[in-house]
């Protein structure tokens, strides 16, 4: 088993073994608003941040033909695979295709990208939530920010018919800030 698969298997085992509530209680106070965030990544007015997690994992790419140029080839983003940890380093959930986030209490949200900033701003994203499942506090989420992204960019190796369907997993870390509608 490769080192990457061993790390992923370990993260999954830790997530499965962790019990209890994945986030603070629903009535917990908001966390500080992240500083220095580009305007494009700010959630709509009336939302407050309530959960901040650190993601460690991979961004999965596949060598495939370009949608807009079928005779061309490029690394196509497929999905993230990451463990989510709280400020103390405790694994509280995971991030995966969708894009989706699930907490250890079983709550799951699925987002869609509403804004992004270029890599020179560490690849930030703002996502809105399009579906929720479960009863945990994470289901309060209205928006998710991805900030401080390191790594995870498409492979620099060649992509062509010779390595079609080749999959590469590129390590990345990021901070995810979950926002809810302000109760006040």
C-alpha positions as CSV (number, residue, x, y, z in Angstrom):
1,X,0.0,0.0,0.0
2,X,1.4,3.4,-0.9
3,X,2.1,6.0,1.7
4,X,-0.7,8.1,0.4
5,X,-3.2,5.2,0.8
6,X,-1.9,4.5,4.2
7,X,-2.4,8.1,5.3
8,X,-5.9,8.1,3.8
9,X,-6.8,4.8,5.5
10,X,-5.5,6.1,8.8
11,X,-7.6,9.3,8.5
12,X,-10.7,7.2,7.7
13,X,-10.1,5.0,10.6
14,X,-9.7,8.0,12.9
15,X,-12.9,9.5,11.6
16,X,-14.7,6.2,12.1
17,X,-13.4,5.8,15.6
18,X,-14.2,9.4,16.8
19,X,-17.5,9.7,18.5
20,X,-19.6,12.6,19.9
21,X,-20.8,15.9,18.5
22,X,-18.6,17.1,15.6
23,X,-19.2,20.8,16.2
24,X,-20.1,23.2,18.9
25,X,-23.8,23.3,20.1
26,X,-26.3,25.1,17.9
27,X,-26.4,28.1,20.4
28,X,-22.6,28.6,20.5
29,X,-21.3,32.1,19.9
30,X,-20.0,33.0,16.4
31,X,-16.3,32.7,15.8
32,X,-14.3,35.8,14.7
33,X,-14.7,36.8,11.0
34,X,-11.6,35.9,9.1
35,X,-9.4,38.9,8.4
36,X,-8.0,39.9,5.0
37,X,-10.5,37.9,2.9
38,X,-11.1,39.2,-0.6
39,X,-14.5,40.7,-1.1
40,X,-15.5,38.0,-3.6
41,X,-15.2,35.4,-0.8
42,X,-17.5,37.1,1.7
43,X,-20.8,35.5,2.4
44,X,-24.1,37.4,2.0
45,X,-25.0,40.0,4.7
46,X,-26.7,38.5,7.7
47,X,-24.4,35.4,8.1
48,X,-21.9,34.7,10.9
49,X,-19.1,32.2,11.0
50,X,-19.7,29.5,13.6
51,X,-17.1,26.7,12.8
52,X,-13.5,26.8,11.5
53,X,-11.7,23.5,10.6
54,X,-8.4,22.6,9.1
55,X,-8.5,20.2,6.2
56,X,-5.6,17.8,5.3
57,X,-5.9,15.6,2.3
58,X,-5.7,15.4,-1.4
59,X,-7.2,16.9,-4.5
60,X,-7.9,14.2,-7.1
61,X,-7.2,14.8,-10.8
62,X,-7.6,12.6,-13.9
63,X,-5.9,13.0,-17.3
64,X,-8.8,13.4,-19.7
65,X,-9.8,15.2,-22.9
66,X,-10.8,18.8,-22.6
67,X,-14.6,19.4,-22.7
68,X,-14.2,22.4,-24.9
69,X,-11.5,20.9,-27.1
70,X,-12.0,17.1,-27.5
71,X,-8.6,16.7,-29.3
72,X,-6.8,18.4,-26.3
73,X,-5.8,16.8,-23.0
74,X,-5.6,18.3,-19.5
75,X,-5.7,17.3,-15.9
76,X,-9.3,17.5,-14.8
77,X,-10.3,18.1,-11.2
78,X,-12.4,15.2,-9.9
79,X,-12.8,15.5,-6.1
80,X,-11.3,16.4,-2.7
81,X,-10.5,13.8,-0.1
82,X,-9.7,15.4,3.3
83,X,-9.9,14.9,7.0
84,X,-11.3,17.9,9.0
85,X,-9.8,18.8,12.3
86,X,-10.8,21.3,15.0
87,X,-8.5,23.8,16.6
88,X,-7.2,21.1,19.0
89,X,-6.4,18.8,16.1
90,X,-9.3,16.4,16.8
91,X,-10.8,14.9,13.6
92,X,-14.4,16.0,13.5
93,X,-15.4,15.0,9.9
94,X,-14.4,14.8,6.3
95,X,-14.6,16.6,3.0
96,X,-15.3,14.7,-0.2
97,X,-16.9,14.8,-3.7
98,X,-19.9,16.9,-4.1
99,X,-18.3,19.1,-2.8
100,X,-19.6,17.6,0.5
101,X,-18.7,17.9,4.2
102,X,-19.8,15.4,6.8
103,X,-19.4,15.6,10.6
104,X,-18.9,12.7,12.9
105,X,-22.5,13.1,14.1
106,X,-23.7,12.2,10.6
107,X,-24.7,15.6,9.4
108,X,-23.8,16.2,5.7
109,X,-23.9,19.3,3.6
110,X,-23.3,19.7,-0.2
111,X,-22.2,22.9,-1.7
112,X,-21.8,24.6,-5.0
113,X,-19.1,27.2,-5.9
114,X,-20.4,30.7,-6.0
115,X,-17.1,32.6,-6.1
116,X,-13.4,31.9,-6.4
117,X,-10.1,33.8,-6.3
118,X,-6.9,32.9,-8.1
119,X,-4.1,30.9,-6.7
120,X,-2.1,34.0,-5.7
121,X,-4.7,34.4,-3.0
122,X,-4.2,30.7,-2.0
123,X,-7.0,29.4,-4.1
124,X,-9.9,30.7,-2.1
125,X,-13.5,29.7,-2.7
126,X,-17.0,30.7,-1.5
127,X,-19.6,28.0,-1.7
128,X,-23.4,28.1,-1.0
129,X,-25.2,25.1,0.4
130,X,-27.6,23.3,-2.0
131,X,-28.5,20.3,0.3
132,X,-28.4,19.2,3.9
133,X,-28.9,15.8,5.5
134,X,-29.0,14.8,9.1
135,X,-29.6,16.7,12.4
136,X,-26.2,17.9,13.5
137,X,-25.1,21.5,13.9
138,X,-23.3,21.4,10.5
139,X,-26.7,21.5,8.8
140,X,-27.1,25.1,9.9
141,X,-24.5,26.1,7.3
142,X,-25.5,28.6,4.7
143,X,-22.0,29.3,3.2
144,X,-18.6,27.8,3.3
145,X,-15.3,29.6,2.7
146,X,-12.1,27.8,1.7
147,X,-9.1,29.9,2.8
148,X,-5.4,29.5,3.1
149,X,-5.1,26.7,0.6
150,X,-1.7,25.2,0.2
151,X,-1.0,22.7,-2.6
152,X,-3.7,20.7,-4.4
153,X,-3.0,22.2,-7.9
154,X,-3.2,20.1,-11.0
155,X,-0.1,17.9,-11.6
156,X,2.7,19.5,-13.7
157,X,3.4,16.2,-15.5
158,X,2.2,15.8,-19.1
159,X,-1.3,14.7,-19.8
160,X,-2.0,13.1,-23.2
161,X,-3.5,10.0,-24.8
162,X,-0.5,8.1,-23.6
163,X,-1.7,8.4,-19.9
164,X,-5.4,8.9,-20.5
165,X,-7.5,8.1,-17.3
166,X,-4.4,8.3,-15.1
167,X,-5.4,9.5,-11.7
168,X,-3.1,11.7,-9.5
169,X,-3.7,12.6,-5.9
170,X,-2.1,15.9,-5.0
171,X,-1.7,16.8,-1.3
172,X,-3.3,20.0,0.1
173,X,-4.3,21.8,3.2
174,X,-6.9,24.5,3.7
175,X,-9.0,26.2,6.3
176,X,-12.8,25.9,5.9
177,X,-15.0,28.4,7.7
178,X,-18.7,27.5,8.0
179,X,-21.2,30.4,8.1
180,X,-24.9,30.3,9.3
181,X,-27.7,32.8,9.1
182,X,-27.2,35.2,12.1
183,X,-29.7,34.3,14.8
184,X,-29.7,37.9,16.1
